[in-house]
């Protein structure tokens, strides 16, 4: 079949060799450093909790795989379902360029890195599915599948960040981004597969454990970093964030709350 170590090596090799992970139009440097890879049990109760909290439209890994199986007239073999998750940390020069900004537009490196970086992320999704199919595994990347849906302007039926949380790869910050061991300045992705893979350990006692604002009542630097005023002690106001970007972003992305903050490139010290 396939092992978790083989999958990790495959994803890391993609990042090391793919030209899409090189910012050729700007400086030719890497967009992302070496990926982090983790695994979640596809039947982890956290996914059912997401469905209760987010909405009935939310896909659990099992539902995503069942939809694929039905579309391709195939069957899920046995009870084994795993979620393969990865985080792609932005390279230091890209983070630093955006950390120097105090208002929009975002730096050119960050903007181009966001745009081409998501193209590379989609490549990883597609190539991991192909790799698993080649090993005889039914697999789907929900974000690039025919049944990925938006519900309203701000909700979708699959969340990469929640998948990474289920895989023990980080916890949520005040800005609602995920703080991984290499910080929140990253892109993330996931693939659901009909295969048994040992889940990554989940060391966190709560879903906000690594954010000093929640765990200690300190920090909150992302509040002042947000040019829209969309981050408050109550969290992120998604409509306010989106409206500001629509009015002021002349280039792709913003990312000010992900850069120039203590959780940019790691877990803040307690």
C-alpha positions in Angstrom: 0.0 0.0 0.0 1.5 3.3 1.0 3.2 4.7 4.2 3.0 8.1 5.8 6.8 8.4 5.4 6.5 7.9 1.6 3.7 10.5 1.4 5.8 13.0 3.4 8.8 12.5 1.2 6.6 12.9 -2.0 5.2 16.2 -0.8 8.6 17.6 0.3 10.1 16.6 -3.1 7.4 18.5 -4.9 8.3 21.6 -2.9 12.0 21.1 -3.6 11.7 20.5 -7.4 8.6 22.2 -8.8 9.1 25.4 -10.7 5.8 26.6 -9.5 7.5 26.9 -6.1 9.9 29.5 -7.6 8.8 33.1 -7.9 10.3 33.4 -11.4 8.5 36.7 -12.4 10.0 38.5 -9.4 13.3 37.1 -8.1 13.3 33.3 -8.9 13.5 32.4 -5.2 11.4 29.8 -3.4 7.9 30.8 -2.4 7.7 28.1 0.4 10.2 26.5 2.7 10.1 22.8 3.4 6.5 21.6 4.0 5.1 20.3 7.2 3.0 17.1 6.8 0.5 15.5 9.2 -2.3 13.0 9.3 -5.7 12.8 10.8 -8.2 10.0 11.3 -11.0 10.6 8.8 -13.5 9.6 11.5 -12.1 11.8 14.2 -15.0 13.3 16.2 -13.6 16.7 15.5 -15.0 16.5 11.9 -18.5 15.8 13.2 -18.1 18.8 15.6 -17.2 21.0 12.6 -20.4 19.9 10.9 -22.4 20.8 14.0 -20.7 24.2 14.4 -20.2 25.3 10.8 -23.4 23.8 9.3 -25.1 20.7 7.8 -23.5 21.5 4.5 -20.0 20.9 5.8 -18.3 17.8 4.4 -16.8 15.2 6.7 -13.9 13.2 5.2 -16.2 10.2 4.9 -18.9 12.2 3.1 -16.2 13.6 0.7 -14.9 10.2 -0.1 -18.4 8.8 -0.5 -19.3 11.5 -3.0 -16.2 10.7 -5.0 -16.9 7.0 -4.9 -20.5 7.5 -6.2 -19.3 9.9 -9.0 -16.7 7.3 -10.2 -18.9 4.3 -9.5 -16.4 2.9 -7.1 -16.6 1.7 -3.5 -14.8 2.5 -0.3 -12.8 -0.4 0.8 -13.1 -1.3 4.5 -13.4 1.4 7.2 -10.0 3.1 6.8 -10.2 6.9 6.0 -7.3 9.3 6.5 -6.8 13.0 5.9 -3.3 13.9 4.6 -2.6 17.5 5.6 0.3 19.9 4.8 1.4 23.4 5.6 3.6 25.4 3.3 5.5 28.1 5.2 6.3 31.3 3.3 10.0 31.9 2.8 11.6 34.5 5.1 12.2 37.2 2.5 8.5 37.0 1.5 7.4 37.3 5.1 9.8 40.1 5.9 8.7 42.2 2.9 5.1 42.1 4.0 6.0 42.6 7.7 7.5 45.9 6.7 4.1 47.1 5.4 1.7 48.9 7.7 -1.1 49.4 5.2 -2.3 48.0 1.8 -1.2 47.2 -0.8 0.7 44.2 0.4 4.3 43.8 -0.7 4.8 42.6 -4.3 6.6 39.5 -3.0 3.7 38.6 -0.7 1.1 39.3 -3.3 2.8 37.3 -6.1 3.7 34.6 -3.6 0.1 34.3 -2.5 -1.1 34.1 -6.1 1.5 31.7 -7.5 1.8 29.9 -4.1 -1.9 28.8 -4.3 -1.2 27.5 -7.9 1.6 25.4 -6.4 -0.7 24.3 -3.5 -3.3 23.1 -6.1 -0.5 21.2 -7.8 0.3 19.4 -4.6 -3.4 18.6 -4.1 -3.6 17.1 -7.6 -0.3 15.3 -7.5 -1.0 13.7 -4.1 -4.3 12.4 -5.4 -2.5 11.0 -8.5 0.2 9.4 -6.3 -2.4 7.7 -4.1 -4.5 6.6 -7.1 -1.3 5.0 -8.4 -1.0 3.0 -5.2 -4.5 1.8 -5.5 -6.1 4.2 -3.1 -9.3 6.1 -3.6 -8.4 9.8 -2.9 -9.9 13.3 -3.3 -8.8 16.8 -2.6 -12.0 18.5 -1.5 -10.9 22.0 -2.3 -10.4 21.2 -6.0 -13.2 18.6 -6.3 -16.5 19.1 -8.2 -18.4 19.1 -5.0 -16.5 21.9 -3.3 -19.1 24.6 -2.6 -19.4 28.1 -1.2 -22.3 28.8 1.1 -22.8 32.6 1.1 -19.7 34.7 0.7 -17.7 33.6 3.7 -18.4 29.9 4.3 -17.4 26.8 2.4 -18.1 23.1 2.8 -14.5 22.2 3.5 -11.8 23.9 5.7 -8.1 23.1 5.3 -7.3 24.8 8.6 -9.7 22.6 10.5 -8.3 19.5 8.9 -4.8 20.6 10.0 -6.1 21.2 13.5 -7.6 17.7 13.5 -4.1 16.4 12.5 -2.5 18.1 15.5 -0.6 20.6 13.4 -1.6 23.8 15.1 -4.2 25.9 16.9 -6.2 29.0 16.0 -5.2 32.5 16.7 -7.3 35.6 17.3 -7.2 36.4 13.6 -8.7 32.8 13.0 -5.5 31.7 11.1 -3.8 28.5 12.3 -0.6 28.9 14.3 1.6 26.0 13.3 5.1 25.2 14.7 6.4 27.3 11.9 3.9 30.0 12.3 0.8 31.2 10.6 2.4 32.8 7.5 1.6 29.8 5.3 -0.8 28.1 2.9 -2.3 24.7 3.7 -3.9 21.8 1.9 -5.4 18.4 2.4 -6.4 15.2 0.7 -8.9 12.6 1.9 -7.9 9.0 1.2 -9.3 5.5 1.7 -6.1 4.2 3.4 -5.0 3.6 7.0 -2.3 6.1 8.1 -1.2 6.6 11.7 -2.7 9.9 12.9 -0.3 12.6 14.0 -0.4 13.1 17.8 -2.6 16.0 19.0 -0.6 17.7 21.8 -3.0 20.7 22.3 -5.5 20.9 25.2 -7.6 23.5 23.4 -8.1 24.9 19.9 -6.6 28.2 20.9 -3.8 27.0 23.1 -0.9 28.6 21.2 -2.4 32.1 20.9 -1.1 34.3 23.8 -4.2 36.4 23.6 -6.4 33.5 24.5 -4.0 31.5 26.7 -2.5 34.5 28.7 -4.6 37.5 27.9 -1.6 39.2 26.3 -0.4 40.1 22.8 -3.2 41.0 20.4 -0.7 42.5 17.9 -2.8 41.3 15.0 -5.4 43.8 16.1 -3.2 46.8 15.4 -1.7 45.1 12.2 -5.2 44.9 10.6 -5.6 48.0 8.4 -9.4 47.3 8.1 -9.9 47.2 11.9 -11.5 43.8 11.3 -9.7 42.1 14.1 -10.9 42.9 17.6 -10.8 41.0 21.0 -13.9 39.2 19.7 -12.1 37.8 16.7 -12.2 38.4 13.0 -15.1 40.2 11.3 -15.0 38.5 7.9 -17.4 40.9 6.1 -15.4 43.9 7.3 -12.1 42.3 6.2 -13.5 41.4 2.7 -15.1 44.8 2.1 -11.9 46.6 3.0 -9.9 44.3 0.6 -12.4 44.9 -2.2 -12.0 48.7 -1.8 -8.3 49.0 -1.2 -6.3 45.9 -2.4 -4.7 46.8 -5.7 -2.8 43.5 -5.7 -3.6 40.0 -4.5 -4.0 39.4 -0.8 -3.1 41.3 2.4 -1.5 39.1 5.0 -0.6 41.9 7.4 -2.1 40.0 10.3 0.0 37.0 9.4 3.3 38.9 9.2 5.0 41.3 11.6 3.4 39.5 14.5 4.9 37.1 17.1 3.2 34.1 15.5 4.4 34.8 12.0 7.1 32.1 11.9 6.5 30.0 15.0 4.6 29.5 18.2 5.0 32.6 20.5 6.9 32.0 23.7 4.7 31.6 26.8 
